[in-house]
């Protein structure tokens, strides 16, 4: 969840600096993601479905966007959720559900809670995959939504889940080839809007397979950050989130190692739109 959590952290910090207020809504959209499936990740997802089948009460807990927030945190507001194909006017494109959204969004909300509601009492956040414009984009969004839904249903049925594990899906320990890891990457786009209507956009990128190359860099730099940049007195042992414990320090480390690359912005390139001005950063054109 580091790209999502630090992406939101950057957008909120930039909004505070430029507009004097945080964004009340932020959207993350996956523009592209190249890489292979990790057998371990697939196994983890199937195990969640297995646990829900054994204990239906978990379904309600998993559906709660504030499930991992500490008690007594910020006000809980209804959160948006892209559950199927829909048109997103902020990106002028169709979007489909993102399989990691159910995890990333919870981490972002815990970050907000750990920071005393720094993102505001009405903060809303959601994630989805950009599939394009027009009929082609709509068809791709519908196909993606239907495919993901069918997989979740199939994974919830014991015998079908067993067949998927045996004949279709990669086993734990299996994953993309070395070449696929080297040539993979991801491109995430963020759109934030303040209560006053000011808009800020940012981009987070990775230069290797998301699950192996980029994740390996994130784990390594997070460990280095814990060892060298974090005070144990200021941040004692606890269930921390990336943005709450690392913040800009991890962004700097990742930027120096091929993630969140930019010549002018801490996280990728961004641009700002406001009623009085438009500020562009090099490398990424306005929408």
C-alpha positions in Angstrom: 0.0 0.0 0.0 3.0 2.3 -0.1 2.2 3.9 -3.5 -1.4 4.7 -2.4 -0.6 5.8 1.1 2.4 8.0 0.2 0.6 9.3 -2.9 -2.3 10.6 -0.8 0.2 12.0 1.8 2.0 13.9 -1.0 -1.2 15.3 -2.5 -2.5 16.4 1.0 0.8 18.1 1.8 0.9 19.9 -1.5 -2.7 21.0 -1.1 -2.0 22.4 2.4 1.0 24.3 1.1 -0.7 25.7 -2.0 -4.3 26.1 -0.9 -4.1 26.2 2.9 -6.5 23.3 3.2 -6.5 19.5 2.7 -8.4 17.7 -0.1 -11.7 16.5 1.1 -11.8 13.9 -1.7 -8.9 12.1 -3.4 -9.2 9.5 -6.2 -6.4 7.1 -7.2 -6.6 5.6 -10.7 -4.4 2.9 -12.1 -3.4 4.2 -15.6 -1.1 1.2 -16.3 0.3 -1.8 -14.6 2.7 -4.2 -16.2 3.8 -7.4 -14.5 2.9 -11.0 -13.6 0.8 -12.5 -10.9 2.4 -13.6 -7.7 1.3 -17.0 -6.5 1.6 -15.9 -2.9 -0.7 -12.9 -3.5 -3.2 -15.0 -5.2 -3.1 -17.5 -2.4 -3.6 -14.8 0.2 -6.7 -13.5 -1.7 -8.2 -17.0 -2.0 -7.6 -17.6 1.7 -9.6 -14.4 2.5 -12.5 -15.9 0.5 -12.1 -19.2 2.3 -12.2 -17.5 5.7 -15.3 -15.5 4.7 -17.0 -18.7 3.6 -16.3 -20.3 7.0 -17.3 -17.2 8.9 -19.9 -15.0 7.2 -19.6 -12.4 9.9 -16.2 -11.4 8.4 -18.0 -10.1 5.3 -19.3 -7.1 7.2 -15.9 -6.4 8.7 -14.1 -6.6 5.4 -16.7 -4.2 3.9 -16.0 -1.5 6.5 -13.6 1.1 5.0 -12.6 2.0 8.6 -12.0 -1.6 9.7 -8.4 -1.0 10.9 -8.8 2.5 12.3 -8.3 2.8 16.0 -11.4 3.5 18.1 -12.3 7.1 18.7 -10.8 8.3 15.4 -12.1 10.9 13.0 -15.7 11.1 12.0 -16.8 8.2 9.7 -18.4 9.3 6.5 -19.8 7.2 3.6 -17.0 6.2 1.3 -17.2 5.9 -2.5 -16.5 2.5 -4.0 -16.2 1.5 -7.6 -17.9 -1.8 -7.6 -18.4 -2.2 -11.4 -17.9 -0.2 -14.6 -18.6 3.5 -14.3 -17.7 6.8 -15.9 -15.4 9.1 -14.0 -15.8 12.8 -15.1 -12.7 13.9 -13.3 -10.6 11.7 -15.6 -13.0 11.8 -18.6 -12.7 8.0 -18.8 -14.4 4.8 -17.8 -13.1 3.0 -14.7 -13.3 -0.6 -13.3 -12.8 -2.0 -9.8 -9.2 -2.3 -8.6 -8.5 -5.6 -6.8 -6.2 -4.0 -4.2 -8.6 -1.2 -3.4 -10.1 -3.0 -0.4 -6.7 -3.1 1.3 -5.2 0.2 0.2 -8.2 2.4 1.1 -8.2 1.0 4.7 -4.5 1.8 5.1 -5.1 5.4 3.9 -7.9 5.8 6.4 -5.8 4.5 9.2 -3.1 7.0 8.3 -5.6 9.8 8.6 -6.8 8.4 12.0 -3.2 8.1 13.3 -2.5 11.7 12.3 -5.6 13.0 14.2 -7.8 13.4 11.2 -5.3 15.6 9.3 -7.1 15.0 6.0 -10.3 16.5 7.4 -13.5 15.2 8.9 -15.2 14.7 5.5 -12.3 12.9 3.8 -13.2 10.5 1.1 -10.9 8.2 -0.9 -11.4 5.5 -3.5 -9.4 3.6 -6.1 -10.1 2.2 -9.6 -8.5 1.2 -12.9 -8.7 3.5 -15.9 -9.9 1.6 -19.0 -10.2 4.4 -21.5 -12.8 6.6 -23.2 -15.8 5.9 -25.4 -17.4 2.6 -26.2 -14.0 0.8 -26.1 -13.3 2.1 -22.5 -16.8 1.2 -21.4 -16.5 -2.3 -22.8 -13.2 -2.8 -21.1 -14.5 -1.5 -17.8 -17.5 -3.8 -18.0 -15.4 -6.8 -18.9 -12.9 -6.1 -16.1 -15.7 -5.7 -13.5 -17.5 -8.8 -14.7 -14.3 -10.8 -14.7 -13.2 -9.8 -11.2 -16.7 -10.4 -9.9 -16.8 -13.9 -11.5 -13.4 -14.7 -9.9 -14.5 -13.6 -6.5 -17.6 -15.8 -6.8 -15.7 -18.8 -8.1 -13.1 -18.4 -5.3 -15.8 -18.5 -2.7 -17.0 -21.9 -3.8 -14.8 -24.6 -2.3 -14.6 -27.2 -5.1 -14.2 -24.4 -7.8 -11.5 -22.7 -5.7 -9.6 -26.0 -5.6 -9.7 -26.4 -9.3 -8.5 -22.8 -9.8 -5.6 -23.5 -7.5 -4.7 -26.7 -9.1 -5.0 -25.9 -12.8 -5.3 -22.2 -13.4 -3.6 -20.0 -10.9 0.1 -19.8 -10.0 1.1 -21.6 -6.8 2.9 -19.9 -3.9 6.5 -19.4 -4.9 5.6 -18.9 -8.6 5.6 -15.6 -10.4 6.7 -13.6 -13.4 10.0 -14.3 -15.2 13.1 -12.3 -14.5 12.6 -10.5 -17.8 9.0 -9.7 -16.9 10.1 -8.4 -13.5 12.7 -6.1 -15.2 10.4 -4.7 -17.9 7.3 -4.3 -15.6 6.1 -1.1 -14.0 3.1 0.9 -12.9 1.7 4.4 -13.3 -0.9 5.7 -10.8 -2.8 9.0 -11.1 -4.2 11.0 -8.2 -6.9 13.6 -8.3 -7.6 15.7 -5.2 -10.2 18.4 -4.6 -10.5 20.7 -1.6 -13.8 21.9 -0.1 -13.3 25.2 -2.0 -13.1 23.4 -5.3 -9.3 23.7 -5.9 -7.9 20.7 -7.7 -4.5 19.1 -7.5 -3.2 16.1 -9.5 -0.2 13.9 -8.9 1.5 10.9 -10.5 3.3 7.9 -8.8 5.3 5.6 -11.0 7.5 2.4 -10.5 10.1 1.1 -12.9 9.9 -2.7 -12.2 7.2 -5.4 -11.8 4.8 -4.1 -9.1 4.8 -7.3 -7.1 8.5 -8.1 -7.2 10.8 -5.4 -8.5 9.0 -2.4 -7.0 7.8 -4.1 -3.9 11.4 -5.4 -3.2 12.6 -1.8 -3.4 9.9 -0.5 -1.2 10.6 -3.2 1.5 14.3 -2.5 1.3 14.0 1.3 1.6 11.3 1.0 4.3 13.8 -1.1 6.3 16.5 1.4 5.8 14.1 4.2 6.8 13.3 2.3 10.0 17.0 1.9 10.8 18.3 5.3 9.9 15.4 7.9 9.8 12.9 7.0 12.4 13.2 7.8 16.1 12.0 5.1 18.4 11.1 7.7 21.0 8.9 9.6 18.5 7.5 6.5 16.9 7.4 3.6 19.4 6.4 0.1 18.5 2.8 0.0 17.1 0.7 -0.9 14.0 1.9 2.0 11.8 1.1 2.9 8.2 3.8 4.0 5.7 2.8 7.6 5.6 2.2 7.9 9.3 5.7 6.6 10.3 7.8 7.5 7.2 6.2 10.4 5.3 8.6 12.4 3.2 11.6 10.5 4.3 10.5 7.3 2.5 9.4 9.3 -0.5 13.0 10.7 -0.8 14.5 7.2 -0.6 12.1 5.7 -3.2 12.6 8.6 -5.6 16.3 8.0 -5.4 15.8 4.3 -6.4 13.5 4.5 -9.4 10.1 4.9 -7.8 8.1 8.1 -7.9 10.6 9.6 -10.4 10.6 13.3 -11.1 12.9 16.3 -11.6 10.6 18.7 -9.9 8.0 17.0 -7.7 8.5 14.8 -4.7 6.1 12.2 -6.1 6.1 11.9 -9.9 4.9 15.0 -11.6 1.8 16.9 -10.7 -0.2 20.0 -11.6 -2.5 22.3 -9.8 -5.7 23.9 -10.9 -7.3 26.7 -8.9 -9.8 29.5 -9.6 -6.9 32.0 -9.6 -4.0 30.1 -11.2 -2.8 26.9 -12.9 0.6 25.7 -11.9 2.2 23.0 -14.1 5.2 20.8 -13.3 7.4 19.5 -16.1 6.9 16.0 -17.5 3.2 15.6 -17.3 0.7 17.6 -19.4 -2.6 19.0 -17.9 -5.7 16.9 -18.5 
